[in-house]
Amino acid sequence: MTVAVEHIATDQPPDDAKARDVDYGWQSGNRLELLENGEAYFPRVFEAMRDAQREILLETFILFEDKVGHELKGILIEAAQRGVKVVASLDGFGCGELSPAFLGELAEAGVLVQMFDPASKMLGIRTNWFRRLHRKIVVVDATVAFIGGINFSADHLGDFGPEAKQDYAVRVTGPAVADLHHFALAQSGRQVRTRRGWRRRQQRPSLWTTANEEGLVRLIYRDNVQHRDDIEEAYIHALSKAQKRVVIANAYFFPGYRLLREIRNAARRGVHVQLIMQGQPDVLLAKLAARMLYDYLLKDGVVIHEYCQRPLHGKVALVDDEWSTVGSSNLDPLSLSLNLEANVLIRDRAFNQQLYERLELLAHEHCRTMPENRKPRLWLWRLTVGFLVFHVMRHFPVLTGWLPAHKPRLKPFESQAHDL
């Protein structure tokens, strides 16, 4: 049996470029539900998929063949068999271990499987490390959408054990779903229509809004073409406006000078700034890199917590009593300079307060707090190593730019025949 799988070897395809190069504005009147970890996320997203009548659009960095992956596969197959259009866009690195049989069952049922930038292994090692499709988005029937940092894998469930990830997503219903649907449809290579509210780059709407409304949502994203720094700029802008409190919970924290400066400046002018970092990392280098920045931030009053119960995988933040963001983007060179990412900006007091309460509970019950006047041993050695690591990491995207670039096109691919 021949299984049709589209391989996307691109950051942004040129066809239908106007539909892709879009700035989405603020949408009011949305209903928002914070979903913490797989225990909250999977039941809600699977329920929406089971109820789908017309369409399921899914993007994910990781899909494993575990109990979560098999449940997802069954739901997508059942939906496709009852006539729902199902498009699954998977990353070629994060989903690189999926078996031909697993993908074949999806395709045979009518699911359109798309693999972003796949590559063959070299000496048993995957080589397609950079410029990943790191987004996690699900849109069902253009009426409900999910976005955040949670992949479709069992390691987002508490019963996975000590390595289970701590993470967040948001369920959105209301006018902003039209933007998420338009975006997911365009990125998957499907034909889309534009409307007056979707603006080209030169008419960019503000990353900030002072509108006195609840349920305001704006979709932002980064690509490697026209929207390279939108997520970073949103953080910088929000931090510059902060007056009362800032809480950032981010798994991989190693931002650039401008973002670090705004964090420090907010603390200097009296804003209570808290950072929640990995204390039990799934990637040790991430913890070491973040710690290189601690002294710079602590001396100006930034409070730093390390979450020690299990690996932190979240990518969320809040400013004052209204502004929040949830999405796939870490604050490190990979997410801010290379990967394809998507976040939502939210201005809603109830959502902000709920997120604040969950993060406060995390910080005070499951974290250790770094002392303000800590004096690490071998400080001169740490200073030297920190300086070198910081500058290597900050120039890392430029170094990877010397590698061969992806060609900007959709590349249909027919996989080899598989006997199912």
C-alpha positions as CSV (number, residue, x, y, z in Angstrom):
1,M,0.0,0.0,0.0
2,T,1.3,3.5,-0.9
3,V,0.9,6.0,1.9
4,A,0.7,9.7,1.0
5,V,2.7,11.8,3.4
6,E,3.6,15.4,2.5
7,H,7.0,16.5,3.5
8,I,7.3,20.2,4.2
9,A,10.9,21.4,3.6
10,T,10.4,25.0,4.4
11,D,10.0,27.8,6.9
12,Q,7.4,29.6,4.8
13,P,6.3,28.5,1.4
14,P,6.0,31.2,-1.3
15,D,2.7,30.2,-2.7
16,D,-0.3,32.0,-1.2
17,A,2.3,34.2,0.5
18,K,-0.2,36.9,1.3
19,A,-2.2,34.5,3.4
20,R,0.9,33.6,5.4
21,D,2.5,37.0,5.9
22,V,-0.2,38.3,8.3
23,D,-0.3,40.2,11.5
24,Y,-3.4,39.3,13.6
25,G,-5.0,41.9,15.6
26,W,-6.7,41.9,19.0
27,Q,-10.0,40.1,19.2
28,S,-12.4,40.7,22.0
29,G,-15.2,38.6,23.6
30,N,-13.2,35.3,23.9
31,R,-13.7,32.7,26.5
32,L,-10.5,31.2,28.0
33,E,-9.7,28.1,29.9
34,L,-6.2,27.5,31.5
35,L,-5.2,23.9,31.1
36,E,-2.4,22.7,33.4
37,N,-0.5,19.5,32.4
38,G,-1.8,16.6,30.4
39,E,-4.4,15.7,33.0
40,A,-6.4,18.9,32.1
41,Y,-5.3,19.2,28.5
42,F,-5.8,15.8,26.9
43,P,-9.4,15.2,28.0
44,R,-10.5,18.7,26.7
45,V,-8.7,18.4,23.3
46,F,-9.7,14.8,22.8
47,E,-13.3,15.7,23.6
48,A,-13.3,18.5,21.0
49,M,-11.8,16.1,18.4
50,R,-14.4,13.4,19.1
51,D,-17.2,16.0,18.6
52,A,-15.7,17.3,15.4
53,Q,-18.1,17.6,12.5
54,R,-16.1,19.2,9.7
55,E,-12.3,19.7,10.4
56,I,-9.4,19.0,12.7
57,L,-6.1,20.9,12.2
58,L,-3.3,19.7,14.4
59,E,0.3,20.9,14.7
60,T,2.7,19.4,17.2
61,F,6.5,19.2,17.7
62,I,6.3,15.7,19.4
63,L,4.0,12.8,18.9
64,F,5.1,9.5,20.5
65,E,3.7,6.0,20.1
66,D,2.7,5.7,23.7
67,K,-0.7,5.7,25.4
68,V,-1.4,9.3,24.5
69,G,-0.2,8.9,20.9
70,H,-2.3,5.8,20.3
71,E,-5.4,7.4,21.8
72,L,-4.8,10.4,19.5
73,K,-4.3,8.2,16.5
74,G,-7.6,6.3,17.2
75,I,-9.5,9.6,17.6
76,L,-8.1,11.0,14.3
77,I,-8.8,7.8,12.4
78,E,-12.4,7.7,13.7
79,A,-12.9,11.3,12.8
80,A,-11.5,10.9,9.2
81,Q,-13.7,7.8,8.7
82,R,-16.8,9.7,9.5
83,G,-15.9,12.4,6.9
84,V,-14.1,15.0,9.0
85,K,-11.2,16.6,7.2
86,V,-8.1,15.9,9.4
87,V,-4.7,17.5,8.8
88,A,-1.8,16.5,11.1
89,S,1.4,18.6,10.7
90,L,4.2,16.9,12.5
91,D,7.8,18.0,13.0
92,G,10.4,15.8,11.3
93,F,12.8,15.9,14.3
94,G,10.4,15.7,17.2
95,C,8.3,13.0,15.5
96,G,11.2,11.4,13.7
97,E,10.8,8.1,15.6
98,L,7.2,7.4,14.5
99,S,7.0,4.1,12.7
100,P,5.8,3.7,9.1
101,A,3.0,1.5,10.4
102,F,1.7,4.2,12.8
103,L,1.7,6.9,10.0
104,G,0.3,4.4,7.5
105,E,-2.7,3.7,9.6
106,L,-3.5,7.4,9.8
107,A,-3.0,8.0,6.1
108,E,-5.0,4.9,5.1
109,A,-8.0,6.3,7.1
110,G,-7.8,9.6,5.2
111,V,-5.8,11.7,7.6
112,L,-3.5,14.1,5.7
113,V,-0.1,13.6,7.4
114,Q,2.5,16.3,6.8
115,M,6.1,16.1,8.1
116,F,8.0,19.3,8.5
117,D,11.6,19.1,7.3
118,P,12.3,15.4,7.7
119,A,15.8,14.0,7.2
120,S,17.4,10.6,7.2
121,K,19.6,9.6,10.0
122,M,23.4,9.7,9.6
123,L,25.2,6.9,11.4
124,G,22.1,6.4,13.5
125,I,21.9,10.1,14.5
126,R,19.2,12.6,13.5
127,T,20.7,15.5,11.7
128,N,17.8,18.0,11.3
129,W,18.3,19.7,14.6
130,F,17.5,23.3,13.8
131,R,14.6,25.5,12.5
132,R,12.0,23.1,13.9
133,L,8.2,23.3,13.8
134,H,7.9,23.8,17.5
135,R,4.2,25.0,17.6
136,K,1.5,23.1,19.5
137,I,-1.9,24.1,18.0
138,V,-5.2,22.3,17.6
139,V,-8.2,23.9,15.9
140,V,-11.5,22.0,15.6
141,D,-14.4,23.0,13.3
142,A,-13.0,26.6,13.4
143,T,-15.0,27.0,16.7
144,V,-12.5,25.9,19.4
145,A,-8.7,26.1,19.5
146,F,-6.0,25.0,21.8
147,I,-2.5,26.5,22.0
148,G,0.4,26.1,24.4
149,G,3.5,24.0,25.2
150,I,2.0,20.5,25.6
151,N,3.0,17.8,23.1
152,F,1.1,14.6,22.5
153,S,3.1,12.3,24.7
154,A,2.6,10.5,28.0
155,D,5.4,12.4,29.6
156,H,3.0,15.3,30.2
157,L,1.0,13.1,32.6
158,G,1.9,12.8,36.3
159,D,1.8,9.0,36.2
160,F,4.8,9.0,33.9
161,G,7.0,9.4,36.9
162,P,9.7,11.8,38.1
163,E,10.4,12.9,34.5
164,A,6.8,14.0,33.9
165,K,6.7,17.6,32.6
166,Q,5.0,20.6,34.1
167,D,3.3,22.6,31.4
168,Y,0.4,24.8,30.3
169,A,-2.0,25.4,27.4
170,V,-5.2,27.4,26.9
171,R,-8.5,26.5,25.3
172,V,-10.0,29.4,23.3
173,T,-13.5,29.9,22.0
174,G,-14.8,33.1,20.4
175,P,-13.6,35.4,17.7
176,A,-9.9,34.7,18.1
177,V,-10.5,31.1,16.9
178,A,-10.9,32.5,13.4
179,D,-7.4,33.8,13.5
180,L,-6.0,30.6,14.9
181,H,-7.9,28.7,12.2
182,H,-6.7,31.0,9.4
183,F,-3.1,30.6,10.7
184,A,-3.2,26.8,11.0
185,L,-4.8,26.4,7.7
186,A,-2.3,28.7,5.9
187,Q,0.7,27.1,7.6
188,S,-0.5,23.6,6.5
189,G,-0.5,24.7,2.9
190,R,-4.3,24.7,2.5
191,Q,-6.1,27.5,0.6
192,V,-7.4,30.2,2.8
193,R,-9.3,33.5,2.5
194,T,-8.1,36.8,3.9
195,R,-10.3,39.4,5.4
196,R,-9.9,43.1,6.3
197,G,-8.8,42.3,9.9
198,W,-5.8,40.3,8.8
199,R,-3.1,42.9,7.9
200,R,0.1,42.7,6.0
201,R,3.4,43.4,7.8
202,Q,3.6,47.1,6.9
203,Q,0.3,47.7,8.7
204,R,1.2,45.9,11.9
205,P,-1.2,46.3,14.8
206,S,0.1,47.2,18.2
207,L,1.5,44.4,20.4
208,W,-0.2,46.3,23.3
209,T,-3.7,47.4,23.8
210,T,-5.4,49.7,26.3
211,A,-8.9,48.6,25.4
212,N,-11.0,48.2,28.5
213,E,-12.5,44.8,27.6
214,E,-12.2,41.3,28.9
215,G,-11.4,38.3,26.8
216,L,-9.0,40.1,24.5
217,V,-6.7,37.7,22.6
218,R,-4.1,38.2,19.9
219,L,-2.2,35.5,18.0
220,I,1.5,36.2,17.5
221,Y,4.1,33.9,15.9
222,R,7.7,33.7,14.8
223,D,9.0,32.4,11.5
224,N,12.3,32.7,9.7
225,V,11.1,35.1,7.1
226,Q,8.9,38.2,8.1
227,H,8.1,37.5,11.7
228,R,11.4,36.7,13.2
229,D,11.1,38.7,16.5
230,D,7.4,39.2,17.1
231,I,7.3,37.0,20.3
232,E,10.4,38.6,21.7
233,E,9.1,42.1,21.0
234,A,5.8,41.2,22.7
235,Y,7.6,40.3,25.9
236,I,9.8,43.4,25.8
237,H,6.8,45.7,25.2
238,A,4.8,44.1,28.1
239,L,7.8,44.3,30.5
240,S,8.3,48.0,29.6
241,K,4.7,48.6,30.7
242,A,4.8,46.6,33.9
243,Q,3.9,48.6,37.1
244,K,3.0,46.0,39.7
245,R,4.1,42.4,39.0
246,V,5.8,40.2,36.5
247,V,5.9,36.4,36.6
248,I,7.7,34.4,33.9
249,A,7.8,30.6,34.0
250,N,9.9,29.3,31.1
251,A,11.7,26.0,30.7
252,Y,14.6,27.2,28.6
253,F,15.7,30.7,29.6
254,F,18.6,32.3,27.8
255,P,17.2,35.5,26.2
256,G,19.1,38.3,24.5
257,Y,20.3,41.6,26.0
258,R,17.2,43.6,25.3
259,L,14.8,41.2,27.0
260,L,17.2,40.8,30.0
261,R,17.5,44.5,30.3
262,E,13.7,45.0,30.4
263,I,13.4,42.3,33.1
264,R,16.2,44.0,35.2
265,N,14.7,47.5,34.5
266,A,11.3,46.4,35.7
267,A,12.7,45.2,39.0
268,R,14.8,48.4,39.4
269,R,11.7,50.6,39.2
270,G,9.9,48.6,41.9
271,V,8.0,45.9,40.0
272,H,7.9,42.6,41.8
273,V,9.6,40.3,39.2
274,Q,9.6,36.6,39.6
275,L,11.2,34.0,37.3
276,I,10.5,30.3,37.6
277,M,13.2,28.2,36.1
278,Q,14.1,24.6,35.8
279,G,15.6,23.1,38.9
280,Q,15.2,19.5,37.7
281,P,15.9,19.9,34.0
282,D,15.3,17.4,31.2
283,V,18.2,19.1,29.4
284,L,21.1,19.9,31.8
285,L,22.6,22.5,29.5
286,A,19.4,24.5,29.9
287,K,19.8,24.8,33.6
288,L,23.5,25.6,33.4
289,A,22.9,28.3,30.8
290,A,20.1,30.0,32.8
291,R,22.3,30.0,35.9
292,M,24.9,32.1,34.0
293,L,22.4,34.9,34.2
294,Y,21.3,34.7,37.8
295,D,23.9,37.1,39.3
296,Y,23.0,39.8,36.7
297,L,19.3,39.6,37.6
298,L,19.5,38.9,41.4
299,K,21.5,42.0,42.1
300,D,18.7,44.3,40.8
301,G,16.0,42.5,42.8
302,V,14.6,39.9,40.5
303,V,13.3,36.9,42.4
304,I,14.4,33.6,40.9
305,H,12.8,30.3,41.8
306,E,13.9,26.8,40.6
307,Y,11.1,24.3,40.2
308,C,12.4,21.0,41.6
309,Q,9.5,18.6,41.7
310,R,9.9,17.5,38.0
311,P,11.1,19.0,34.7
312,L,9.5,22.4,33.9
313,H,8.3,22.6,30.3
314,G,6.0,25.7,30.6
315,K,6.2,28.8,28.4
316,V,3.9,31.3,30.2
317,A,4.1,34.8,31.6
318,L,1.9,37.5,33.1
319,V,2.3,41.2,33.7
320,D,0.2,43.2,36.3
321,D,-3.4,42.2,36.5
322,E,-4.5,41.7,32.9
323,W,-1.7,40.7,30.4
324,S,-0.7,37.1,30.0
325,T,0.9,34.9,27.3
326,V,0.7,31.2,26.7
327,G,2.4,29.3,23.8
328,S,5.2,27.2,22.5
329,S,8.0,29.7,22.6
330,N,10.9,29.4,25.1
331,L,13.1,32.3,25.8
332,D,16.3,30.9,24.4
333,P,18.1,31.2,21.0
334,L,16.3,28.2,19.5
335,S,12.8,29.6,20.1
336,L,13.6,33.2,19.6
337,S,15.9,32.9,16.6
338,L,15.3,29.6,14.8
339,N,12.1,27.6,15.5
340,L,8.6,28.2,14.2
341,E,6.6,29.2,17.3
342,A,3.2,30.5,18.2
343,N,1.8,32.2,21.3
344,V,-1.4,34.0,22.2
345,L,-1.4,37.3,24.1
346,I,-4.3,37.6,26.5
347,R,-5.8,40.6,28.3
348,D,-8.3,39.2,30.7
349,R,-8.3,39.7,34.5
350,A,-9.8,36.4,35.4
351,F,-7.4,34.4,33.3
352,N,-4.4,36.5,34.6
353,Q,-5.5,35.9,38.2
354,Q,-5.9,32.1,37.6
355,L,-2.5,31.8,36.0
356,Y,-1.0,33.9,38.8
357,E,-2.5,31.7,41.5
358,R,-1.2,28.5,39.8
359,L,2.3,29.9,39.4
360,E,2.4,31.3,43.0
361,L,1.5,27.8,44.2
362,L,4.2,26.4,42.1
363,A,6.8,28.9,43.4
364,H,6.0,28.6,47.1
365,E,5.4,24.9,47.4
366,H,7.6,23.2,44.8
367,C,10.5,25.6,44.2
368,R,13.7,26.7,45.9
369,T,14.4,30.4,45.8
370,M,17.9,31.7,45.0
371,P,19.3,33.9,47.7
372,E,19.8,37.6,46.7
373,N,23.4,37.8,48.1
374,R,24.6,34.4,47.0
375,K,28.3,34.1,46.5
376,P,29.1,31.1,44.4
377,R,32.3,29.3,44.8
378,L,35.0,29.7,42.1
379,W,33.2,33.0,41.1
380,L,36.0,34.1,38.8
381,W,35.9,30.9,36.9
382,R,32.1,31.0,36.7
383,L,32.3,34.6,35.5
384,T,34.7,33.7,32.7
385,V,32.8,30.6,31.6
386,G,29.5,32.5,31.9
387,F,30.8,35.3,29.6
388,L,32.0,32.8,27.0
389,V,28.8,30.6,27.1
390,F,26.6,33.7,26.9
391,H,28.2,35.1,23.8
392,V,28.5,31.7,22.1
393,M,24.8,31.0,22.7
394,R,23.7,34.5,21.7
395,H,25.6,34.1,18.4
396,F,24.4,30.6,17.9
397,P,21.6,31.5,15.4
398,V,24.1,33.3,13.3
399,L,26.4,30.3,13.3
400,T,23.6,28.0,12.2
401,G,22.8,30.4,9.4
402,W,26.0,29.2,7.8
403,L,24.4,25.8,7.4
404,P,22.4,25.2,4.2
405,A,19.0,27.0,4.4
406,H,15.7,25.3,3.8
407,K,14.2,26.0,0.4
408,P,10.9,27.9,0.8
409,R,8.4,25.5,-0.8
410,L,6.0,22.7,-0.1
411,K,7.3,19.5,-1.3
412,P,4.8,16.7,-1.8
413,F,6.2,13.3,-1.1
414,E,5.1,9.7,-1.6
415,S,6.5,7.4,1.0
416,Q,7.7,3.9,0.1
417,A,5.1,1.2,0.1
418,H,4.2,-0.3,3.4
419,D,2.4,-3.6,4.0
420,L,-0.1,-2.9,6.8
